[in-house]
Amino acid sequence: MKNTLQTRLGIFFALAFVAAVVILETIGGLEFLKRGKTLAARFTNVLELNVGDPVKMAGKQIGRVERIEFADDKVRVAMKITDPRARIRTDSRATIRFTGLMGQNYVAIDFGTSQAPEAEDGAELETYEQPDFNQLMTRLEGVTTGIKKLTDTFSESNLGDLLVPFTDFLNESKPRILTILSNAESISTQVARGQGTVGRLLYEDTLYTSALDTVTNVNRATADAQGLLGDARAVVADLRAGKGTVGRLLTEDQLNTETTTAVTNLREILQKVNRGEGTVGKVINDTTLLDNAKLTLQKLDKATEGLEDQGPLTVLGILINPLF
């Protein structure tokens, strides 16, 4: 191949094209040439986010920041999503993060919920506001200042002076502390030997056996109660179905009809009695029978008085005479 001017220019333009592609790929310029959908999110503070910074989901880059502009009282960040496999939902949220203390900022998008539909082109996502790094550093500086003041206070005062009251308290309470420790040791020894109520509860099977029997009895009682409940349900079902004497009385109208007829008949009888109809009505309402009964009783009374005046033989003769 001849080393001509055209050859040199061709090699130069090829190298320049390769270098331009590498530079564009490095800064994310090729992302804008790819197809994809555009999503947006509004932030109160973009935390030094720049156009071309990556957009990631679960740590994997799926696009880049396309535009950053003011919108009302917030900053609107437009993102171009070029990864077709990234499924961003309508309830997915975006937040600005950084890869380290001095690292590059990027937009992180979570998965959202599987029930939510997929976000369409031009949709706007909800956001999480990341704390400002400067505010965190300011708070951290305040904490370190407080710790430094505390250490300076301890260094300026005598630590021994601070421990004197505690040491005096220990010296005064030493006999009581030793007594408490001795008692605790004695109690733990008795428990380990199975002595006392706690020791017997831990080492004897009586409580376990009683509890097991109780649970068994409760289970049996529960089973019996369930059996009785089943029988009661069966009886109620039979009654509702009209089975048996009680069921027929509850479901059939015959008893009600007969009772109504009997009450009606009794009412008619009482009305007739009140009107003096029939034998009973005449007996109750007509005074002739009562007068005749009184007259009969009076005659009977006189007859018995006459018999008392006669002698026994005369009375006997009177009684036997009709027989002959």
VOSELUM-25078 format. One record per residue (C-alpha): x, y, z; residue number from 1. Coordinates in nm, 2 decimals. Layout:
REM residues N
<xx=X | yy=Y | zz=Z | num=NUM>
...
This chain:
REM residues 324
<xx=0.00 | yy=0.00 | zz=0.00 | num=1>
<xx=0.14 | yy=0.34 | zz=-0.10 | num=2>
<xx=0.20 | yy=0.60 | zz=0.17 | num=3>
<xx=0.00 | yy=0.87 | zz=-0.01 | num=4>
<xx=-0.18 | yy=1.16 | zz=0.13 | num=5>
<xx=-0.52 | yy=0.99 | zz=0.08 | num=6>
<xx=-0.40 | yy=0.69 | zz=0.28 | num=7>
<xx=-0.29 | yy=0.91 | zz=0.56 | num=8>
<xx=-0.61 | yy=1.11 | zz=0.56 | num=9>
<xx=-0.82 | yy=0.78 | zz=0.56 | num=10>
<xx=-0.62 | yy=0.65 | zz=0.86 | num=11>
<xx=-0.65 | yy=0.98 | zz=1.04 | num=12>
<xx=-1.03 | yy=1.00 | zz=0.99 | num=13>
<xx=-1.07 | yy=0.63 | zz=1.10 | num=14>
<xx=-0.88 | yy=0.69 | zz=1.42 | num=15>
<xx=-1.07 | yy=1.01 | zz=1.48 | num=16>
<xx=-1.40 | yy=0.82 | zz=1.43 | num=17>
<xx=-1.30 | yy=0.55 | zz=1.67 | num=18>
<xx=-1.18 | yy=0.80 | zz=1.93 | num=19>
<xx=-1.51 | yy=0.99 | zz=1.89 | num=20>
<xx=-1.71 | yy=0.67 | zz=1.94 | num=21>
<xx=-1.50 | yy=0.58 | zz=2.25 | num=22>
<xx=-1.54 | yy=0.93 | zz=2.40 | num=23>
<xx=-1.92 | yy=0.94 | zz=2.33 | num=24>
<xx=-1.96 | yy=0.60 | zz=2.48 | num=25>
<xx=-1.76 | yy=0.71 | zz=2.79 | num=26>
<xx=-1.96 | yy=1.02 | zz=2.85 | num=27>
<xx=-2.29 | yy=0.85 | zz=2.75 | num=28>
<xx=-2.34 | yy=1.04 | zz=2.42 | num=29>
<xx=-2.44 | yy=0.73 | zz=2.24 | num=30>
<xx=-2.73 | yy=0.67 | zz=2.47 | num=31>
<xx=-2.91 | yy=0.97 | zz=2.31 | num=32>
<xx=-2.88 | yy=0.80 | zz=1.97 | num=33>
<xx=-3.05 | yy=0.48 | zz=2.09 | num=34>
<xx=-3.43 | yy=0.43 | zz=2.09 | num=35>
<xx=-3.61 | yy=0.43 | zz=2.42 | num=36>
<xx=-3.88 | yy=0.60 | zz=2.63 | num=37>
<xx=-3.85 | yy=0.92 | zz=2.82 | num=38>
<xx=-3.95 | yy=0.94 | zz=3.19 | num=39>
<xx=-3.94 | yy=1.23 | zz=3.43 | num=40>
<xx=-3.91 | yy=1.30 | zz=3.80 | num=41>
<xx=-3.92 | yy=1.61 | zz=4.01 | num=42>
<xx=-3.67 | yy=1.67 | zz=4.29 | num=43>
<xx=-3.63 | yy=1.95 | zz=4.55 | num=44>
<xx=-3.25 | yy=1.92 | zz=4.52 | num=45>
<xx=-3.07 | yy=1.74 | zz=4.23 | num=46>
<xx=-2.74 | yy=1.72 | zz=4.44 | num=47>
<xx=-2.50 | yy=1.81 | zz=4.16 | num=48>
<xx=-2.66 | yy=1.58 | zz=3.91 | num=49>
<xx=-2.56 | yy=1.65 | zz=3.55 | num=50>
<xx=-2.69 | yy=1.57 | zz=3.21 | num=51>
<xx=-2.55 | yy=1.24 | zz=3.09 | num=52>
<xx=-2.53 | yy=1.09 | zz=3.44 | num=53>
<xx=-2.65 | yy=0.73 | zz=3.44 | num=54>
<xx=-2.99 | yy=0.60 | zz=3.54 | num=55>
<xx=-2.98 | yy=0.26 | zz=3.72 | num=56>
<xx=-3.22 | yy=0.00 | zz=3.84 | num=57>
<xx=-3.09 | yy=-0.25 | zz=4.10 | num=58>
<xx=-2.74 | yy=-0.13 | zz=4.03 | num=59>
<xx=-2.77 | yy=-0.19 | zz=3.65 | num=60>
<xx=-2.75 | yy=0.10 | zz=3.41 | num=61>
<xx=-3.07 | yy=0.13 | zz=3.20 | num=62>
<xx=-3.04 | yy=0.49 | zz=3.06 | num=63>
<xx=-2.90 | yy=0.84 | zz=3.12 | num=64>
<xx=-3.02 | yy=1.18 | zz=3.23 | num=65>
<xx=-3.14 | yy=1.37 | zz=2.92 | num=66>
<xx=-3.24 | yy=1.71 | zz=3.06 | num=67>
<xx=-3.25 | yy=1.90 | zz=3.39 | num=68>
<xx=-3.48 | yy=2.20 | zz=3.41 | num=69>
<xx=-3.68 | yy=2.41 | zz=3.66 | num=70>
<xx=-4.05 | yy=2.32 | zz=3.69 | num=71>
<xx=-4.25 | yy=2.53 | zz=3.94 | num=72>
<xx=-4.08 | yy=2.50 | zz=4.28 | num=73>
<xx=-3.88 | yy=2.19 | zz=4.19 | num=74>
<xx=-3.62 | yy=2.07 | zz=3.94 | num=75>
<xx=-3.75 | yy=1.83 | zz=3.67 | num=76>
<xx=-3.51 | yy=1.56 | zz=3.55 | num=77>
<xx=-3.59 | yy=1.40 | zz=3.22 | num=78>
<xx=-3.44 | yy=1.05 | zz=3.18 | num=79>
<xx=-3.41 | yy=0.84 | zz=2.86 | num=80>
<xx=-3.45 | yy=0.47 | zz=2.93 | num=81>
<xx=-3.28 | yy=0.27 | zz=2.66 | num=82>
<xx=-3.28 | yy=-0.08 | zz=2.81 | num=83>
<xx=-3.59 | yy=-0.25 | zz=2.67 | num=84>
<xx=-3.58 | yy=-0.52 | zz=2.95 | num=85>
<xx=-3.62 | yy=-0.26 | zz=3.23 | num=86>
<xx=-3.98 | yy=-0.28 | zz=3.35 | num=87>
<xx=-4.05 | yy=0.05 | zz=3.53 | num=88>
<xx=-4.39 | yy=0.06 | zz=3.69 | num=89>
<xx=-4.62 | yy=0.35 | zz=3.76 | num=90>
<xx=-4.55 | yy=0.33 | zz=4.13 | num=91>
<xx=-4.17 | yy=0.30 | zz=4.09 | num=92>
<xx=-3.98 | yy=0.58 | zz=4.27 | num=93>
<xx=-3.67 | yy=0.76 | zz=4.17 | num=94>
<xx=-3.40 | yy=0.90 | zz=4.40 | num=95>
<xx=-3.06 | yy=1.06 | zz=4.34 | num=96>
<xx=-2.77 | yy=0.87 | zz=4.49 | num=97>
<xx=-2.39 | yy=0.87 | zz=4.46 | num=98>
<xx=-2.14 | yy=0.59 | zz=4.43 | num=99>
<xx=-1.91 | yy=0.72 | zz=4.70 | num=100>
<xx=-1.82 | yy=1.02 | zz=4.90 | num=101>
<xx=-1.65 | yy=1.17 | zz=4.59 | num=102>
<xx=-1.82 | yy=0.95 | zz=4.33 | num=103>
<xx=-2.05 | yy=1.03 | zz=4.05 | num=104>
<xx=-2.42 | yy=1.10 | zz=4.11 | num=105>
<xx=-2.69 | yy=0.89 | zz=3.94 | num=106>
<xx=-3.06 | yy=0.84 | zz=3.94 | num=107>
<xx=-3.18 | yy=0.51 | zz=4.10 | num=108>
<xx=-3.53 | yy=0.37 | zz=4.02 | num=109>
<xx=-3.69 | yy=0.09 | zz=4.22 | num=110>
<xx=-3.90 | yy=-0.19 | zz=4.08 | num=111>
<xx=-4.24 | yy=-0.08 | zz=4.23 | num=112>
<xx=-4.51 | yy=-0.34 | zz=4.28 | num=113>
<xx=-4.59 | yy=-0.62 | zz=4.03 | num=114>
<xx=-4.96 | yy=-0.53 | zz=4.03 | num=115>
<xx=-4.90 | yy=-0.18 | zz=3.89 | num=116>
<xx=-4.90 | yy=-0.13 | zz=3.51 | num=117>
<xx=-4.58 | yy=-0.04 | zz=3.32 | num=118>
<xx=-4.50 | yy=0.33 | zz=3.29 | num=119>
<xx=-4.57 | yy=0.47 | zz=2.95 | num=120>
<xx=-4.35 | yy=0.72 | zz=2.75 | num=121>
<xx=-4.36 | yy=1.06 | zz=2.91 | num=122>
<xx=-4.48 | yy=0.94 | zz=3.25 | num=123>
<xx=-4.36 | yy=1.12 | zz=3.57 | num=124>
<xx=-4.24 | yy=0.91 | zz=3.86 | num=125>
<xx=-4.27 | yy=0.97 | zz=4.23 | num=126>
<xx=-3.94 | yy=1.05 | zz=4.41 | num=127>
<xx=-3.75 | yy=1.00 | zz=4.73 | num=128>
<xx=-3.55 | yy=1.30 | zz=4.85 | num=129>
<xx=-3.20 | yy=1.20 | zz=4.94 | num=130>
<xx=-3.04 | yy=1.40 | zz=5.23 | num=131>
<xx=-2.80 | yy=1.66 | zz=5.12 | num=132>
<xx=-2.44 | yy=1.55 | zz=5.17 | num=133>
<xx=-2.34 | yy=1.90 | zz=5.30 | num=134>
<xx=-2.61 | yy=1.88 | zz=5.57 | num=135>
<xx=-2.49 | yy=1.53 | zz=5.67 | num=136>
<xx=-2.13 | yy=1.67 | zz=5.70 | num=137>
<xx=-2.26 | yy=1.96 | zz=5.90 | num=138>
<xx=-2.44 | yy=1.73 | zz=6.14 | num=139>
<xx=-2.14 | yy=1.50 | zz=6.16 | num=140>
<xx=-1.92 | yy=1.80 | zz=6.24 | num=141>
<xx=-2.16 | yy=1.90 | zz=6.52 | num=142>
<xx=-2.14 | yy=1.55 | zz=6.67 | num=143>
<xx=-1.76 | yy=1.54 | zz=6.65 | num=144>
<xx=-1.75 | yy=1.89 | zz=6.82 | num=145>
<xx=-1.97 | yy=1.76 | zz=7.10 | num=146>
<xx=-1.76 | yy=1.45 | zz=7.15 | num=147>
<xx=-1.45 | yy=1.66 | zz=7.16 | num=148>
<xx=-1.60 | yy=1.89 | zz=7.42 | num=149>
<xx=-1.69 | yy=1.58 | zz=7.63 | num=150>
<xx=-1.34 | yy=1.44 | zz=7.61 | num=151>
<xx=-1.19 | yy=1.78 | zz=7.70 | num=152>
<xx=-1.42 | yy=1.79 | zz=8.01 | num=153>
<xx=-1.30 | yy=1.45 | zz=8.12 | num=154>
<xx=-0.94 | yy=1.54 | zz=8.05 | num=155>
<xx=-0.96 | yy=1.86 | zz=8.25 | num=156>
<xx=-1.12 | yy=1.69 | zz=8.56 | num=157>
<xx=-0.97 | yy=1.42 | zz=8.77 | num=158>
<xx=-1.12 | yy=1.08 | zz=8.68 | num=159>
<xx=-1.04 | yy=0.96 | zz=9.03 | num=160>
<xx=-1.26 | yy=1.23 | zz=9.18 | num=161>
<xx=-1.55 | yy=1.11 | zz=8.97 | num=162>
<xx=-1.50 | yy=0.75 | zz=9.09 | num=163>
<xx=-1.47 | yy=0.83 | zz=9.46 | num=164>
<xx=-1.84 | yy=0.83 | zz=9.54 | num=165>
<xx=-1.89 | yy=0.50 | zz=9.35 | num=166>
<xx=-1.60 | yy=0.35 | zz=9.54 | num=167>
<xx=-1.74 | yy=0.46 | zz=9.87 | num=168>
<xx=-2.07 | yy=0.31 | zz=9.79 | num=169>
<xx=-1.92 | yy=-0.02 | zz=9.70 | num=170>
<xx=-1.72 | yy=-0.03 | zz=10.03 | num=171>
<xx=-2.02 | yy=0.05 | zz=10.24 | num=172>
<xx=-2.24 | yy=-0.20 | zz=10.06 | num=173>
<xx=-1.98 | yy=-0.48 | zz=10.04 | num=174>
<xx=-2.13 | yy=-0.69 | zz=10.32 | num=175>
<xx=-2.48 | yy=-0.67 | zz=10.18 | num=176>
<xx=-2.36 | yy=-0.75 | zz=9.83 | num=177>
<xx=-2.17 | yy=-1.06 | zz=9.96 | num=178>
<xx=-2.48 | yy=-1.17 | zz=10.15 | num=179>
<xx=-2.70 | yy=-1.13 | zz=9.83 | num=180>
<xx=-2.44 | yy=-1.33 | zz=9.63 | num=181>
<xx=-2.42 | yy=-1.60 | zz=9.89 | num=182>
<xx=-2.80 | yy=-1.63 | zz=9.91 | num=183>
<xx=-2.82 | yy=-1.65 | zz=9.53 | num=184>
<xx=-2.56 | yy=-1.92 | zz=9.52 | num=185>
<xx=-2.75 | yy=-2.12 | zz=9.79 | num=186>
<xx=-3.08 | yy=-2.08 | zz=9.60 | num=187>
<xx=-2.92 | yy=-2.19 | zz=9.27 | num=188>
<xx=-2.77 | yy=-2.49 | zz=9.44 | num=189>
<xx=-3.10 | yy=-2.60 | zz=9.59 | num=190>
<xx=-3.27 | yy=-2.55 | zz=9.25 | num=191>
<xx=-3.00 | yy=-2.76 | zz=9.08 | num=192>
<xx=-3.05 | yy=-3.04 | zz=9.34 | num=193>
<xx=-3.43 | yy=-3.04 | zz=9.28 | num=194>
<xx=-3.51 | yy=-2.89 | zz=9.62 | num=195>
<xx=-3.79 | yy=-2.65 | zz=9.69 | num=196>
<xx=-4.09 | yy=-2.56 | zz=9.48 | num=197>
<xx=-3.89 | yy=-2.43 | zz=9.18 | num=198>
<xx=-3.65 | yy=-2.72 | zz=9.19 | num=199>
<xx=-3.93 | yy=-2.98 | zz=9.20 | num=200>
<xx=-4.11 | yy=-2.80 | zz=8.92 | num=201>
<xx=-3.79 | yy=-2.82 | zz=8.71 | num=202>
<xx=-3.68 | yy=-3.17 | zz=8.79 | num=203>
<xx=-3.99 | yy=-3.37 | zz=8.88 | num=204>
<xx=-4.24 | yy=-3.50 | zz=8.62 | num=205>
<xx=-4.55 | yy=-3.45 | zz=8.85 | num=206>
<xx=-4.63 | yy=-3.11 | zz=8.71 | num=207>
<xx=-4.58 | yy=-3.24 | zz=8.35 | num=208>
<xx=-4.80 | yy=-3.54 | zz=8.42 | num=209>
<xx=-5.07 | yy=-3.33 | zz=8.58 | num=210>
<xx=-5.06 | yy=-3.08 | zz=8.29 | num=211>
<xx=-5.08 | yy=-3.36 | zz=8.04 | num=212>
<xx=-5.38 | yy=-3.52 | zz=8.22 | num=213>
<xx=-5.55 | yy=-3.18 | zz=8.23 | num=214>
<xx=-5.49 | yy=-3.13 | zz=7.86 | num=215>
<xx=-5.62 | yy=-3.48 | zz=7.79 | num=216>
<xx=-5.93 | yy=-3.42 | zz=8.00 | num=217>
<xx=-5.99 | yy=-3.09 | zz=7.83 | num=218>
<xx=-5.96 | yy=-3.26 | zz=7.49 | num=219>
<xx=-6.20 | yy=-3.53 | zz=7.59 | num=220>
<xx=-6.45 | yy=-3.27 | zz=7.73 | num=221>
<xx=-6.41 | yy=-3.08 | zz=7.40 | num=222>
<xx=-6.48 | yy=-3.40 | zz=7.20 | num=223>
<xx=-6.78 | yy=-3.48 | zz=7.41 | num=224>
<xx=-6.91 | yy=-3.12 | zz=7.38 | num=225>
<xx=-6.86 | yy=-3.14 | zz=7.00 | num=226>
<xx=-7.05 | yy=-3.48 | zz=7.00 | num=227>
<xx=-7.34 | yy=-3.32 | zz=7.20 | num=228>
<xx=-7.34 | yy=-3.02 | zz=6.97 | num=229>
<xx=-7.36 | yy=-3.26 | zz=6.67 | num=230>
<xx=-7.65 | yy=-3.45 | zz=6.84 | num=231>
<xx=-7.83 | yy=-3.12 | zz=6.91 | num=232>
<xx=-7.79 | yy=-3.01 | zz=6.55 | num=233>
<xx=-7.93 | yy=-3.34 | zz=6.43 | num=234>
<xx=-8.23 | yy=-3.30 | zz=6.67 | num=235>
<xx=-8.29 | yy=-2.95 | zz=6.55 | num=236>
<xx=-8.27 | yy=-3.06 | zz=6.19 | num=237>
<xx=-8.52 | yy=-3.34 | zz=6.26 | num=238>
<xx=-8.75 | yy=-3.09 | zz=6.43 | num=239>
<xx=-8.73 | yy=-2.86 | zz=6.13 | num=240>
<xx=-8.79 | yy=-3.15 | zz=5.90 | num=241>
<xx=-9.11 | yy=-3.23 | zz=6.09 | num=242>
<xx=-8.99 | yy=-3.57 | zz=6.22 | num=243>
<xx=-9.13 | yy=-3.71 | zz=6.54 | num=244>
<xx=-9.42 | yy=-3.60 | zz=6.76 | num=245>
<xx=-9.26 | yy=-3.26 | zz=6.85 | num=246>
<xx=-9.15 | yy=-3.20 | zz=6.50 | num=247>
<xx=-9.51 | yy=-3.26 | zz=6.37 | num=248>
<xx=-9.65 | yy=-3.04 | zz=6.64 | num=249>
<xx=-9.41 | yy=-2.76 | zz=6.54 | num=250>
<xx=-9.45 | yy=-2.79 | zz=6.16 | num=251>
<xx=-9.80 | yy=-2.92 | zz=6.10 | num=252>
<xx=-10.11 | yy=-2.71 | zz=6.13 | num=253>
<xx=-10.34 | yy=-2.99 | zz=6.25 | num=254>
<xx=-10.29 | yy=-2.92 | zz=6.62 | num=255>
<xx=-10.35 | yy=-2.55 | zz=6.57 | num=256>
<xx=-10.67 | yy=-2.63 | zz=6.38 | num=257>
<xx=-10.80 | yy=-2.87 | zz=6.64 | num=258>
<xx=-10.71 | yy=-2.63 | zz=6.92 | num=259>
<xx=-10.90 | yy=-2.35 | zz=6.75 | num=260>
<xx=-11.20 | yy=-2.58 | zz=6.69 | num=261>
<xx=-11.21 | yy=-2.69 | zz=7.05 | num=262>
<xx=-11.19 | yy=-2.34 | zz=7.18 | num=263>
<xx=-11.47 | yy=-2.24 | zz=6.94 | num=264>
<xx=-11.69 | yy=-2.53 | zz=7.06 | num=265>
<xx=-11.62 | yy=-2.45 | zz=7.43 | num=266>
<xx=-11.71 | yy=-2.09 | zz=7.37 | num=267>
<xx=-12.05 | yy=-2.19 | zz=7.21 | num=268>
<xx=-12.12 | yy=-2.43 | zz=7.50 | num=269>
<xx=-12.05 | yy=-2.15 | zz=7.75 | num=270>
<xx=-12.27 | yy=-1.91 | zz=7.56 | num=271>
<xx=-12.56 | yy=-2.17 | zz=7.56 | num=272>
<xx=-12.51 | yy=-2.23 | zz=7.94 | num=273>
<xx=-12.52 | yy=-1.86 | zz=8.00 | num=274>
<xx=-12.84 | yy=-1.84 | zz=7.80 | num=275>
<xx=-13.00 | yy=-2.13 | zz=8.00 | num=276>
<xx=-13.01 | yy=-2.37 | zz=7.71 | num=277>
<xx=-12.97 | yy=-2.74 | zz=7.77 | num=278>
<xx=-12.97 | yy=-2.94 | zz=8.09 | num=279>
<xx=-12.66 | yy=-2.77 | zz=8.24 | num=280>
<xx=-12.79 | yy=-2.43 | zz=8.14 | num=281>
<xx=-13.13 | yy=-2.50 | zz=8.30 | num=282>
<xx=-12.96 | yy=-2.63 | zz=8.61 | num=283>
<xx=-12.75 | yy=-2.32 | zz=8.65 | num=284>
<xx=-13.01 | yy=-2.06 | zz=8.54 | num=285>
<xx=-13.35 | yy=-2.22 | zz=8.65 | num=286>
<xx=-13.43 | yy=-2.20 | zz=9.02 | num=287>
<xx=-13.71 | yy=-2.46 | zz=9.00 | num=288>
<xx=-13.47 | yy=-2.75 | zz=9.04 | num=289>
<xx=-13.30 | yy=-2.58 | zz=9.34 | num=290>
<xx=-13.65 | yy=-2.53 | zz=9.50 | num=291>
<xx=-13.74 | yy=-2.90 | zz=9.44 | num=292>
<xx=-13.41 | yy=-3.02 | zz=9.58 | num=293>
<xx=-13.47 | yy=-2.81 | zz=9.89 | num=294>
<xx=-13.83 | yy=-2.94 | zz=9.93 | num=295>
<xx=-13.70 | yy=-3.30 | zz=9.89 | num=296>
<xx=-13.44 | yy=-3.25 | zz=10.15 | num=297>
<xx=-13.70 | yy=-3.11 | zz=10.39 | num=298>
<xx=-13.93 | yy=-3.41 | zz=10.34 | num=299>
<xx=-13.63 | yy=-3.65 | zz=10.39 | num=300>
<xx=-13.55 | yy=-3.47 | zz=10.71 | num=301>
<xx=-13.91 | yy=-3.51 | zz=10.84 | num=302>
<xx=-13.91 | yy=-3.88 | zz=10.74 | num=303>
<xx=-13.59 | yy=-3.94 | zz=10.94 | num=304>
<xx=-13.73 | yy=-3.77 | zz=11.24 | num=305>
<xx=-14.04 | yy=-4.00 | zz=11.22 | num=306>
<xx=-13.82 | yy=-4.30 | zz=11.20 | num=307>
<xx=-13.63 | yy=-4.19 | zz=11.51 | num=308>
<xx=-13.96 | yy=-4.18 | zz=11.70 | num=309>
<xx=-14.05 | yy=-4.54 | zz=11.61 | num=310>
<xx=-13.89 | yy=-4.84 | zz=11.78 | num=311>
<xx=-13.63 | yy=-5.06 | zz=11.61 | num=312>
<xx=-13.88 | yy=-5.34 | zz=11.55 | num=313>
<xx=-14.13 | yy=-5.10 | zz=11.39 | num=314>
<xx=-13.86 | yy=-4.96 | zz=11.16 | num=315>
<xx=-13.75 | yy=-5.31 | zz=11.07 | num=316>
<xx=-14.11 | yy=-5.41 | zz=11.00 | num=317>
<xx=-14.16 | yy=-5.11 | zz=10.78 | num=318>
<xx=-13.85 | yy=-5.20 | zz=10.58 | num=319>
<xx=-13.93 | yy=-5.57 | zz=10.54 | num=320>
<xx=-14.31 | yy=-5.52 | zz=10.48 | num=321>
<xx=-14.26 | yy=-5.42 | zz=10.12 | num=322>
<xx=-14.07 | yy=-5.74 | zz=10.05 | num=323>
<xx=-14.38 | yy=-5.96 | zz=10.13 | num=324>
